[in-house]
Amino acid sequence: MTQLRSVLQMPITIQSDASLYHAISRLLQGDISRLIVTGGPDVQIVTEKDIGMFLLTDESGKALEDIPVSQIARRFVSVHENMTVQGAAEIMVDRDIGSVGVYCNDEGLIGIVTKTDLTKYYFENFVGHNRIGDLMTITYTSMDSEDSLNKVITKMIDERISRIFLKNQNNEPEGILTFRDLFQIALTEGRSDMVIDNSDPAISVVFPRRGFLSESGFGETTLAKDAMSKKIVSVDYNDDLIIACSTMIENKINGVGVTINDKISGVISKSDIIKAMTQIKE
């Protein structure tokens, strides 16, 4: 049985008194999904999804520079270094989390294992075990690219998904939106105390910003298409699951579309790969 020291990575940390602006900047600069929060009474974690949910619900009117990362950090689940890789996968599936810390008795926290690390492990060890079509989610959630960011992100939170396809007026997918896509617009729009509403072509309305992606922030006046990624990455349902692994790893994304007869008909994510791993006997 392979143990966790073989796959863990050194965690990227941030101090608990650092600002949310700094945390978002670190995530974007490092092209990463989470930060370990240190400096408080306990080691905590903040993920891009945690930040996305905060941006949706906050209505304080504060600037990102004035919000400490400790305000949204949460408990960090850790496991012992002697646990197997598949044991860690089972915990991540059971608790619906994207990473676990790894500790040893003498050194304390020695690293972190993420869904990306487990996806790489699957790619290296389980060729031929599964086909993409056997694990994909048939159908996918989509919304209109002309919908507001607030409406689209609310849909993502309600359905507990990390990505959503956006369609044009012809009902064709033209982009995809993830929590990370929100960060750049949050860094720019979130620095202003005011929101400009240009939804009526005849007149612009300016009002005080209360929150970020909330109805009283720029989330209501910004269209989803203004933040989406136009690159839709996909794989074929007949391919081996390691093709989905390599595609996600190479593109640094957590999920891809799945095509049947060259038409996007579903999705597969790193979560699906981790679930598949728990069913395989090494």
DOKE-930283 format. One line per field, with one value per residue (C-alpha): x, y, z; residue in one letter. Coordinates in pm, 1 decimal, always signed. Layout:
xx	[X,...]
yy	[Y,...]
zz	[Z,...]
code	[a,...]
***
This chain:
xx	[+0.0,+138.4,+158.7,+109.2,+470.1,+506.7,+244.4,+227.6,+333.2,+462.4,+171.5,+163.7,+80.0,-58.6,-77.6,-419.5,-400.8,-330.0,-603.9,-844.6,-698.1,-357.8,-503.6,-677.9,-360.4,-158.4,-405.7,-393.9,-16.4,+48.9,-236.3,-347.6,-680.0,-606.3,-385.3,-296.5,-366.0,-112.5,-50.7,-374.8,-443.3,-499.9,-382.4,-670.8,-741.0,-904.8,-999.4,-1112.3,-1462.6,-1464.7,-1370.9,-1631.1,-1906.1,-1791.6,-1789.6,-2145.5,-2287.3,-2088.9,-2275.9,-2051.5,-1925.1,-1566.4,-1274.8,-1087.9,-781.9,-982.1,-1107.1,-866.1,-836.8,-905.3,-1266.4,-1338.9,-1070.9,-1200.8,-1082.0,-813.0,-859.9,-532.0,-437.5,-131.0,+153.8,+106.5,-234.2,-247.8,-316.9,-650.6,-736.6,-689.3,-905.7,-1185.3,-1173.2,-1186.9,-1487.7,-1668.9,-1617.2,-1654.0,-1324.7,-1054.5,-744.9,-607.0,-306.7,-47.2,+129.2,+378.2,+419.8,+763.8,+733.3,+368.0,+229.3,+463.7,+256.6,-75.2,-243.5,-496.9,-730.3,-467.7,-207.0,-448.5,-539.4,-168.9,-146.2,-439.0,-278.6,+47.3,-100.2,-441.8,-433.0,-705.3,-920.0,-1200.6,-1351.7,-1456.9,-1812.9,-1852.9,-1786.6,-1903.1,-2203.7,-2451.0,-2599.2,-2451.7,-2568.5,-2578.8,-2706.8,-2729.1,-2406.9,-2615.5,-2721.3,-2569.5,-2273.8,-2488.5,-2749.7,-2495.2,-2286.5,-2601.6,-2691.8,-2347.2,-2374.3,-2728.7,-2629.4,-2293.3,-2091.8,-1756.6,-1811.6,-2102.3,-2138.0,-2264.9,-2469.0,-2530.2,-2862.6,-2851.8,-2834.3,-2476.3,-2200.4,-1971.6,-1778.5,-1739.4,-1731.2,-1546.6,-1486.2,-1135.5,-1277.0,-1433.3,-1108.2,-965.4,-1288.9,-1309.9,-961.7,-1051.7,-1420.2,-1388.2,-1151.2,-1416.3,-1678.0,-1930.3,-2103.7,-2196.4,-2507.6,-2509.4,-2785.9,-3010.9,-2841.9,-3016.5,-2877.0,-2600.9,-2685.4,-2418.3,-2483.2,-2274.0,-2122.6,-2249.6,-2063.9,-1907.0,-2108.7,-2423.6,-2727.2,-2605.6,-2256.9,-2112.7,-2236.6,-2578.4,-2452.3,-2179.2,-2268.1,-2139.2,-1985.8,-1759.8,-1586.8,-1615.1,-1336.4,-1411.7,-1193.3,-1405.2,-1178.6,-1333.3,-1255.5,-1435.7,-1654.9,-1485.8,-1135.8,-955.1,-998.1,-626.8,-696.4,-926.1,-655.1,-382.5,-613.6,-704.7,-344.9,-208.2,-475.4,-468.3,-844.6,-1069.2,-1319.5,-1375.5,-1666.3,-1733.3,-1831.6,-2045.8,-2039.7,-1850.5,-2123.5,-2078.1,-2310.6,-2175.6,-1883.3,-1616.8,-1415.7,-1129.3,-1390.4,-1512.0,-1155.5,-1102.8,-1424.9,-1306.1,-978.1,-1155.8,-1311.4,-982.2,-784.9,-411.4]
yy	[+0.0,+339.0,+587.7,+961.2,+1080.0,+967.5,+1212.9,+1504.1,+1859.5,+2138.1,+2367.7,+2731.2,+2940.5,+3280.4,+3458.5,+3478.4,+3859.4,+3897.2,+4061.8,+3884.7,+4095.9,+3944.0,+3591.8,+3624.3,+3767.8,+3472.0,+3222.0,+3390.0,+3435.2,+3075.4,+2934.3,+2737.2,+2656.3,+2683.9,+2840.9,+2711.2,+2982.5,+3007.4,+3243.7,+3174.6,+2927.7,+2649.3,+2573.8,+2651.2,+2652.3,+2886.1,+2770.2,+2944.3,+2809.8,+2957.7,+3295.1,+3266.5,+3199.0,+3493.0,+3727.6,+3620.2,+3672.2,+3965.0,+4294.9,+4482.7,+4734.2,+4681.5,+4674.3,+4347.1,+4504.6,+4552.6,+4194.1,+3953.2,+3605.5,+3465.8,+3583.1,+3307.9,+3047.4,+2713.6,+2397.0,+2198.8,+1820.1,+1631.3,+1262.8,+1067.6,+1005.3,+627.9,+642.1,+500.5,+718.9,+547.6,+594.5,+968.3,+954.2,+789.7,+1064.0,+1335.0,+1168.9,+1107.2,+1462.8,+1629.6,+1816.9,+1890.7,+1831.2,+1690.6,+1788.8,+1523.7,+1515.4,+1295.9,+1261.3,+1425.0,+1703.1,+1805.8,+1919.2,+1796.3,+1857.2,+1858.2,+1619.1,+1762.4,+1626.1,+1724.5,+1506.9,+1212.4,+1270.8,+1249.4,+931.3,+778.9,+873.2,+701.3,+383.7,+291.1,+291.6,+68.5,+54.3,+288.1,+453.0,+818.3,+734.3,+500.8,+779.5,+1099.5,+1294.4,+1276.7,+1622.4,+1939.9,+2261.3,+2566.3,+2922.4,+3213.6,+3406.3,+3724.6,+3640.1,+3838.8,+3703.1,+3704.8,+3481.5,+3238.2,+3202.4,+3157.4,+2868.5,+2714.4,+2736.9,+2596.0,+2296.9,+2247.1,+2263.9,+2429.4,+2510.8,+2604.4,+2618.2,+2939.9,+2934.2,+3196.2,+3297.9,+2990.8,+2764.4,+2666.6,+2651.1,+2953.2,+2952.0,+2819.5,+2995.2,+2877.2,+3038.0,+3136.2,+3337.6,+3570.4,+3670.8,+3909.8,+4105.6,+4110.2,+4260.6,+4544.3,+4616.6,+4545.9,+4838.0,+5095.9,+5216.9,+5264.8,+5045.0,+5161.2,+5002.5,+5028.3,+4773.2,+5047.0,+5183.1,+5515.4,+5594.4,+5492.6,+5457.3,+5490.7,+5356.3,+5270.0,+4922.2,+4691.5,+4366.9,+4216.1,+3955.6,+4027.1,+4200.7,+4523.4,+4485.6,+4457.0,+4097.2,+4221.7,+4465.5,+4246.4,+3984.6,+3629.2,+3650.3,+3931.7,+3694.3,+3355.2,+3163.1,+3109.5,+2799.1,+2486.7,+2184.6,+1846.2,+1474.5,+1188.8,+952.3,+645.6,+738.9,+585.8,+785.5,+869.7,+1094.8,+1304.4,+1306.3,+1428.6,+1688.2,+1838.9,+1834.3,+1996.0,+2268.0,+2322.0,+2279.9,+2070.1,+1942.7,+1901.7,+1858.8,+1512.9,+1476.2,+1207.9,+1223.2,+1554.6,+1718.1,+1811.5,+1580.2,+1576.2,+1652.8,+1471.4,+1618.8,+1536.1,+1440.8,+1163.9,+1039.5,+1030.9,+833.7,+586.9,+545.0,+438.3,+144.4,+2.4,-256.3,-198.7]
zz	[+0.0,-101.0,+183.8,+179.3,+196.4,-166.6,-297.6,-54.6,-138.9,+82.2,+170.9,+60.5,+364.1,+450.2,+784.2,+948.2,+968.6,+594.5,+390.1,+159.4,-122.2,-50.6,-32.9,-370.4,-524.4,-392.5,-538.5,-879.1,-886.1,-782.7,-992.7,-686.0,-522.0,-148.8,+116.3,+461.0,+719.8,+1001.2,+1288.5,+1475.3,+1756.3,+1500.9,+1148.5,+910.6,+537.8,+288.4,-61.4,-377.2,-313.5,+39.8,-105.4,-381.4,-127.2,+84.6,-212.8,-290.7,+58.1,+199.3,+215.9,+456.5,+202.0,+319.2,+79.1,+26.1,+190.0,+512.3,+545.9,+724.3,+575.9,+925.2,+883.2,+632.0,+714.1,+841.2,+1011.1,+831.7,+829.9,+883.9,+867.6,+981.0,+738.4,+775.9,+606.2,+253.5,-47.9,-100.8,+265.6,+221.8,-91.6,+107.5,+371.8,+106.3,-55.7,+274.9,+400.1,+59.2,+90.9,-163.7,+47.5,+371.8,+575.7,+656.6,+991.7,+1171.8,+1546.3,+1562.3,+1303.1,+1309.9,+972.6,+699.8,+387.2,+209.4,-32.2,-276.8,-541.6,-796.7,-623.6,-618.9,-983.1,-1071.4,-865.4,-1054.3,-1386.2,-1289.6,-1143.3,-1280.6,-1659.5,-1802.3,-1488.4,-1594.5,-1898.3,-1883.3,-1986.2,-1688.6,-1437.6,-1606.8,-1487.7,-1775.0,-1840.4,-1698.0,-1538.5,-1762.3,-1762.0,-2001.7,-2052.2,-2028.2,-1671.2,-1386.3,-1191.8,-878.5,-1040.8,-1184.8,-867.5,-659.7,-890.2,-842.5,-463.8,-459.4,-674.4,-500.1,-820.8,-890.5,-1257.9,-1479.8,-1858.8,-2011.7,-2330.7,-2597.0,-2749.5,-2974.9,-2667.5,-2753.5,-2488.9,-2535.3,-2208.9,-1858.3,-1522.2,-1212.1,-873.8,-981.7,-1272.7,-1016.2,-854.6,-1110.2,-1133.6,-754.0,-727.5,-963.7,-893.5,-521.0,-467.1,-554.6,-305.4,-585.9,-844.4,-1194.1,-1344.2,-1723.5,-1781.6,-1922.4,-2238.1,-2190.1,-1846.1,-1605.6,-1237.0,-967.7,-617.5,-307.8,-318.6,-43.3,-87.3,-396.2,-586.4,-385.8,-532.7,-373.4,-521.4,-869.6,-893.8,-997.4,-1259.4,-1413.3,-1673.8,-1644.1,-1991.3,-1869.8,-1625.7,-1798.0,-1967.9,-2335.9,-2351.9,-2299.6,-2247.5,-2322.5,-2352.4,-2526.4,-2324.1,-2477.2,-2359.8,-2064.7,-1743.5,-1742.6,-2045.3,-1826.7,-1557.0,-1791.1,-1950.0,-1613.9,-1493.0,-1809.5,-1813.1,-1434.2,-1404.9,-1181.4,-1438.0,-1811.0,-2045.9,-2188.1,-2552.2,-2710.7,-3092.4,-3066.9,-2857.5,-2492.2,-2304.9,-1950.5,-1723.2,-1527.9,-1242.3,-1010.7,-752.1,-985.0,-1024.8,-647.3,-605.8,-869.1,-682.7,-365.8,-553.6,-681.0,-485.7,-518.0]
code	[m,t,q,l,r,s,v,l,q,m,p,i,t,i,q,s,d,a,s,l,y,h,a,i,s,r,l,l,q,g,d,i,s,r,l,i,v,t,g,g,p,d,v,q,i,v,t,e,k,d,i,g,m,f,l,l,t,d,e,s,g,k,a,l,e,d,i,p,v,s,q,i,a,r,r,f,v,s,v,h,e,n,m,t,v,q,g,a,a,e,i,m,v,d,r,d,i,g,s,v,g,v,y,c,n,d,e,g,l,i,g,i,v,t,k,t,d,l,t,k,y,y,f,e,n,f,v,g,h,n,r,i,g,d,l,m,t,i,t,y,t,s,m,d,s,e,d,s,l,n,k,v,i,t,k,m,i,d,e,r,i,s,r,i,f,l,k,n,q,n,n,e,p,e,g,i,l,t,f,r,d,l,f,q,i,a,l,t,e,g,r,s,d,m,v,i,d,n,s,d,p,a,i,s,v,v,f,p,r,r,g,f,l,s,e,s,g,f,g,e,t,t,l,a,k,d,a,m,s,k,k,i,v,s,v,d,y,n,d,d,l,i,i,a,c,s,t,m,i,e,n,k,i,n,g,v,g,v,t,i,n,d,k,i,s,g,v,i,s,k,s,d,i,i,k,a,m,t,q,i,k,e]
***
